[in-house]
Amino acid sequence: MIELITVLVIGVALIVIGILNFKGNIKTMHAYHRKRVKEEDILPYGRLVGIGTMIAGVSIMIVGSGGYVSDVTGNKVYGLVSAIVGVALIALALVLIIYAMIKYNKGIF
């Protein structure tokens, strides 16, 4: 049960950070990312990274809860489906975040 709670807390924390980024608050990102983004690009950059971060949070919650339900019920289908959906969502989140960094930061480093 503690694993489920931990996963849900991490997922909610990522969703909250994503919401902050989506609203244009990019202070949660590394300084080298912030200083390379032009002033007029802060909001679109924050929105893309925020959406990606929120998707990552949801993904973590899906994978963690699916694994927990699978363990409790003994039905491995829940774990398998949640793992597939989670991997797809994490891939989408990474694509959005990396795209935003390349577009508005001119690179990921």
N, CA, C and O of each residue as an XYZ file, in Angstrom:
436
protein
N       0.818     -1.192      0.000
C       0.000      0.000      0.000
C       0.867      1.264      0.000
O       0.518      2.262     -0.632
N       1.996      1.216      0.711
C       2.876      2.383      0.762
C       3.443      2.703     -0.620
O       3.679      3.868     -0.942
N       3.662      1.668     -1.438
C       4.167      1.889     -2.790
C       3.135      2.642     -3.622
O       3.489      3.542     -4.384
N       1.858      2.279     -3.479
C       0.788      2.957     -4.206
C       0.710      4.416     -3.792
O       0.607      5.295     -4.648
N       0.757      4.685     -2.516
C       0.684      6.062     -2.026
C       1.878      6.869     -2.535
O       1.719      8.018     -2.949
N       3.058      6.280     -2.506
C       4.262      6.958     -2.981
C       4.138      7.320     -4.455
O       4.458      8.437     -4.861
N       3.676      6.373     -5.243
C       3.527      6.608     -6.683
C       2.488      7.694     -6.938
O       2.687      8.547     -7.803
N       1.401      7.674     -6.208
C       0.360      8.686     -6.392
C       0.857     10.073     -5.981
O       0.545     11.064     -6.642
N       1.621     10.146     -4.904
C       2.170     11.434     -4.468
C       3.150     11.980     -5.507
O       3.121     13.169     -5.822
N       4.000     11.129     -6.030
C       4.945     11.567     -7.072
C       4.185     12.034     -8.313
O       4.521     13.063     -8.901
N       3.165     11.280     -8.709
C       2.362     11.668     -9.863
C       1.675     13.003     -9.664
O       1.681     13.840    -10.566
N       1.089     13.216     -8.509
C       0.419     14.487     -8.220
C       1.432     15.630     -8.194
O       1.150     16.719     -8.692
N       2.617     15.386     -7.613
C       3.654     16.422     -7.590
C       4.060     16.825     -9.006
O       4.238     18.011     -9.283
N       4.208     15.855     -9.899
C       4.554     16.180    -11.289
C       3.426     16.941    -11.979
O       3.685     17.846    -12.772
N       2.195     16.586    -11.688
C       1.063     17.301    -12.275
C       1.047     18.750    -11.797
O       0.804     19.657    -12.593
N       1.302     18.980    -10.513
C       1.340     20.347     -9.979
C       2.470     21.144    -10.628
O       2.273     22.299    -11.007
N       3.636     20.547    -10.757
C       4.757     21.223    -11.427
C       4.392     21.517    -12.879
O       4.701     22.591    -13.394
N       3.736     20.564    -13.538
C       3.302     20.773    -14.919
C       2.327     21.932    -15.046
O       2.406     22.709    -15.998
N       1.418     22.052    -14.105
C       0.461     23.170    -14.118
C       1.190     24.500    -13.960
O       0.879     25.470    -14.651
N       2.159     24.542    -13.048
C       2.950     25.760    -12.873
C       3.674     26.124    -14.170
O       3.665     27.282    -14.586
N       4.300     25.135    -14.804
C       4.993     25.381    -16.070
C       4.016     25.842    -17.143
O       4.307     26.766    -17.903
N       2.862     25.199    -17.203
C       1.855     25.524    -18.214
C       1.411     26.978    -18.102
O       1.113     27.615    -19.112
N       1.366     27.500    -16.893
C       0.954     28.886    -16.675
C       2.077     29.886    -16.950
O       1.883     31.092    -16.800
N       3.244     29.394    -17.349
C       4.347     30.277    -17.694
C       5.404     30.405    -16.618
O       6.374     31.142    -16.796
N       5.242     29.711    -15.510
C       6.239     29.735    -14.448
C       7.265     28.639    -14.739
O       7.031     27.464    -14.455
N       8.389     29.034    -15.304
C       9.408     28.046    -15.669
C      10.542     28.001    -14.654
O      11.626     27.502    -14.958
N      10.304     28.516    -13.455
C      11.337     28.531    -12.416
C      11.658     27.145    -11.882
O      12.652     26.976    -11.176
N      10.837     26.148    -12.204
C      11.113     24.783    -11.762
C      12.146     24.109    -12.654
O      12.594     23.001    -12.359
N      12.523     24.767    -13.732
C      13.499     24.189    -14.670
C      14.901     24.702    -14.338
O      15.061     25.702    -13.638
N      15.905     24.004    -14.850
C      17.286     24.404    -14.630
C      17.530     25.809    -15.167
O      16.901     26.239    -16.134
N      18.444     26.509    -14.528
C      18.753     27.888    -14.919
C      19.232     27.980    -16.360
O      18.910     28.945    -17.054
N      19.997     26.991    -16.826
C      20.486     27.075    -18.200
C      19.365     26.927    -19.212
O      19.503     27.383    -20.347
N      18.255     26.300    -18.832
C      17.096     26.258    -19.725
C      16.374     27.601    -19.709
O      15.971     28.107    -20.756
N      16.214     28.170    -18.533
C      15.471     29.429    -18.403
C      16.152     30.574    -19.124
O      15.486     31.362    -19.796
N      17.464     30.683    -18.999
C      18.142     31.850    -19.571
C      18.267     31.783    -21.087
O      18.540     32.801    -21.723
N      18.075     30.611    -21.678
C      18.177     30.499    -23.136
C      16.849     30.712    -23.845
O      16.811     30.790    -25.073
N      15.755     30.808    -23.088
C      14.436     31.014    -23.676
C      14.178     32.513    -23.764
O      14.334     33.236    -22.780
N      13.781     32.976    -24.952
C      13.451     34.390    -25.124
C      12.219     34.738    -24.303
O      11.380     33.879    -24.032
N      12.118     35.989    -23.913
C      10.998     36.462    -23.088
C       9.647     36.146    -23.726
O       8.721     35.718    -23.036
N       9.530     36.353    -25.026
C       8.252     36.117    -25.709
C       7.940     34.621    -25.883
O       6.806     34.253    -26.191
N       8.939     33.773    -25.686
C       8.734     32.327    -25.831
C       8.508     31.606    -24.499
O       8.321     30.390    -24.481
N       8.522     32.338    -23.395
C       8.374     31.685    -22.084
C       7.036     30.966    -21.973
O       6.998     29.819    -21.526
N       5.948     31.601    -22.363
C       4.635     30.971    -22.227
C       4.476     29.740    -23.127
O       4.056     28.694    -22.634
N       4.796     29.822    -24.428
C       4.664     28.606    -25.237
C       5.617     27.486    -24.803
O       5.264     26.308    -24.856
N       6.819     27.860    -24.375
C       7.772     26.871    -23.876
C       7.241     26.218    -22.604
O       7.268     24.995    -22.463
N       6.761     27.041    -21.686
C       6.197     26.521    -20.445
C       4.992     25.633    -20.689
O       4.804     24.635    -19.993
N       4.182     25.984    -21.663
C       3.000     25.169    -21.960
C       3.383     23.787    -22.477
O       2.826     22.781    -22.038
N       4.319     23.737    -23.397
C       4.730     22.430    -23.924
C       5.387     21.571    -22.846
O       5.075     20.389    -22.708
N       6.288     22.171    -22.093
C       6.958     21.416    -21.025
C       5.947     21.040    -19.949
O       6.010     19.942    -19.395
N       5.016     21.943    -19.649
C       3.996     21.666    -18.649
C       3.088     20.517    -19.040
O       2.776     19.658    -18.215
N       2.667     20.498    -20.284
C       1.832     19.388    -20.763
C       2.610     18.081    -20.663
O       2.074     17.070    -20.210
N       3.870     18.100    -21.083
C       4.696     16.901    -20.986
C       4.873     16.433    -19.553
O       4.837     15.234    -19.279
N       5.064     17.376    -18.637
C       5.249     17.025    -17.232
C       3.957     16.465    -16.638
O       3.990     15.506    -15.867
N       2.823     17.063    -16.995
C       1.546     16.545    -16.503
C       1.282     15.134    -17.035
O       0.806     14.268    -16.301
N       1.590     14.912    -18.299
C       1.423     13.580    -18.888
C       2.316     12.571    -18.170
O       1.896     11.443    -17.914
N       3.542     12.972    -17.846
C       4.451     12.078    -17.114
C       3.878     11.742    -15.732
O       3.967     10.599    -15.284
N       3.299     12.724    -15.069
C       2.689     12.476    -13.767
C       1.535     11.499    -13.846
O       1.422     10.589    -13.026
N       0.674     11.693    -14.843
C      -0.452     10.769    -15.040
C       0.066      9.376    -15.360
O      -0.471      8.383    -14.870
N       1.095      9.302    -16.169
C       1.668      8.013    -16.542
C       2.183      7.254    -15.322
O       1.935      6.057    -15.176
N       2.893      7.951    -14.457
C       3.414      7.308    -13.251
C       2.274      6.793    -12.386
O       2.362      5.707    -11.813
N       1.205      7.573    -12.294
C       0.052      7.151    -11.497
C      -0.636      5.931    -12.113
O      -1.074      5.034    -11.393
N      -0.730      5.899    -13.433
C      -1.363      4.765    -14.115
C      -0.548      3.489    -13.915
O      -1.094      2.440    -13.572
N       0.746      3.588    -14.130
C       1.598      2.404    -13.990
C       1.593      1.900    -12.546
O       1.461      0.699    -12.307
N       1.733      2.802    -11.599
C       1.768      2.398    -10.197
C       0.462      1.804     -9.717
O       0.452      0.783     -9.030
N      -0.644      2.443    -10.078
C      -1.936      1.926     -9.620
C      -2.294      0.636    -10.352
O      -2.893     -0.262     -9.760
N      -1.937      0.533    -11.620
C      -2.205     -0.700    -12.366
C      -1.434     -1.874    -11.802
O      -1.958     -2.984    -11.706
N      -0.188     -1.630    -11.430
C       0.612     -2.678    -10.817
C       0.054     -3.096     -9.472
O       0.055     -4.278     -9.125
N      -0.425     -2.111     -8.712
C      -1.013     -2.416     -7.405
C      -2.290     -3.231     -7.559
O      -2.478     -4.232     -6.867
N      -3.170     -2.804     -8.466
C      -4.417     -3.538     -8.699
C      -4.115     -4.950     -9.181
O      -4.777     -5.905     -8.775
N      -3.131     -5.079    -10.033
C      -2.735     -6.391    -10.540
C      -2.259     -7.297     -9.410
O      -2.602     -8.479     -9.366
N      -1.473     -6.744     -8.503
C      -0.977     -7.540     -7.369
C      -2.102     -7.933     -6.423
O      -2.147     -9.066     -5.945
N      -3.003     -7.008     -6.155
C      -4.085     -7.270     -5.201
C      -5.084     -8.272     -5.755
O      -5.508     -9.185     -5.047
N      -5.467     -8.106     -7.033
C      -6.488     -8.976     -7.616
C      -5.911    -10.270     -8.171
O      -6.637    -11.249     -8.345
N      -4.628    -10.284     -8.445
C      -4.031    -11.462     -9.058
C      -4.236    -11.502    -10.562
O      -3.785    -12.437    -11.223
N      -4.912    -10.499    -11.114
C      -5.169    -10.415    -12.543
C      -4.044     -9.607    -13.185
O      -3.982     -8.389    -13.020
N      -3.174    -10.266    -13.901
C      -1.992     -9.623    -14.479
C      -2.313     -8.721    -15.674
O      -1.452     -7.975    -16.140
N      -3.550     -8.790    -16.166
C      -3.932     -7.952    -17.300
C      -3.851     -6.473    -16.918
O      -3.411     -5.649    -17.719
N      -4.274     -6.137    -15.701
C      -4.216     -4.742    -15.259
C      -2.788     -4.209    -15.312
O      -2.545     -3.104    -15.797
N      -1.865     -4.991    -14.819
C      -0.472     -4.576    -14.824
C       0.079     -4.429    -16.220
O       0.810     -3.481    -16.508
N      -0.265     -5.361    -17.093
C       0.217     -5.302    -18.471
C      -0.340     -4.094    -19.215
O       0.401     -3.372    -19.882
N      -1.649     -3.878    -19.098
C      -2.275     -2.744    -19.788
C      -1.736     -1.428    -19.240
O      -1.433     -0.515    -20.008
N      -1.617     -1.324    -17.929
C      -1.103     -0.079    -17.354
C       0.348      0.161    -17.767
O       0.747      1.305    -17.980
N       1.133     -0.895    -17.881
C       2.524     -0.746    -18.316
C       2.602     -0.262    -19.766
O       3.411      0.607    -20.092
N       1.770     -0.817    -20.621
C       1.767     -0.407    -22.032
C       1.331      1.052    -22.166
O       1.970      1.842    -22.861
N       0.235      1.394    -21.491
C      -0.257      2.776    -21.543
C       0.780      3.723    -20.928
O       1.027      4.808    -21.455
N       1.378      3.306    -19.820
C       2.372      4.141    -19.159
C       3.585      4.411    -20.022
O       4.061      5.545    -20.084
N       4.087      3.400    -20.679
C       5.250      3.575    -21.558
C       4.901      4.502    -22.722
O       5.700      5.363    -23.092
N       3.720      4.331    -23.295
C       3.293      5.197    -24.395
C       3.185      6.650    -23.938
O       3.605      7.564    -24.648
N       2.620      6.858    -22.748
C       2.473      8.223    -22.239
C       3.814      8.855    -21.876
O       4.027     10.042    -22.119
N       4.712      8.070    -21.300
C       6.046      8.595    -20.983
C       6.784      8.980    -22.267
O       7.465     10.003    -22.312
N       6.645      8.159    -23.304
C       7.274      8.480    -24.590
C       6.712      9.788    -25.140
O       7.464     10.636    -25.621
N       5.394      9.952    -25.069
C       4.762     11.191    -25.529
C       5.262     12.379    -24.715
O       5.575     13.428    -25.278
N       5.338     12.224    -23.403
C       5.815     13.301    -22.536
C       7.238     13.705    -22.899
O       7.541     14.894    -22.999
N       8.106     12.729    -23.095
C       9.496     13.026    -23.452
C       9.598     13.713    -24.805
O      10.402     14.629    -24.979
N       8.795     13.281    -25.755
C       8.800     13.916    -27.083
C       8.401     15.384    -26.955
O       9.053     16.251    -27.537
N       7.340     15.673    -26.203
C       6.900     17.064    -26.028
C       7.966     17.917    -25.350
O       8.249     19.031    -25.790
N       8.550     17.397    -24.289
C       9.550     18.168    -23.546
C      10.811     18.391    -24.379
O      11.347     19.499    -24.406
N      11.282     17.362    -25.046
C      12.486     17.504    -25.879
C      12.214     18.423    -27.064
O      13.068     19.230    -27.431
N      11.028     18.306    -27.668
C      10.662     19.205    -28.767
C      10.686     20.659    -28.291
O      11.235     21.525    -28.973
N      10.097     20.926    -27.130
C      10.074     22.290    -26.592
C      11.487     22.798    -26.349
O      11.791     23.952    -26.650
N      12.351     21.947    -25.808
C      13.726     22.364    -25.543
C      14.476     22.673    -26.832
O      15.216     23.653    -26.908
N      14.282     21.840    -27.834
C      14.976     22.078    -29.103
C      14.439     23.335    -29.783
O      15.208     24.133    -30.318
N      13.125     23.508    -29.761
C      12.513     24.655    -30.437
C      12.833     25.977    -29.744
O      13.199     26.946    -30.408
N      12.700     26.030    -28.428
C      12.833     27.294    -27.721
C      14.183     27.493    -27.041
O      14.542     28.621    -26.701
N      14.937     26.410    -26.836
C      16.252     26.472    -26.194
C      17.387     26.282    -27.174
O      18.548     26.515    -26.839
N      17.068     25.871    -28.353
C      18.057     25.546    -29.397
C      18.935     24.373    -28.975
O      20.105     24.304    -29.350
N      18.370     23.450    -28.193
C      19.091     22.258    -27.759
C      18.616     21.812    -26.395
O      17.925     22.547    -25.690
N      18.995     20.596    -26.031
C      18.552     20.089    -24.745
C      19.602     20.292    -23.652
O      19.331     20.034    -22.479
N      20.781     20.744    -24.021
C      21.833     21.029    -23.035
C      22.375     22.413    -23.216
O      23.267     22.828    -22.476
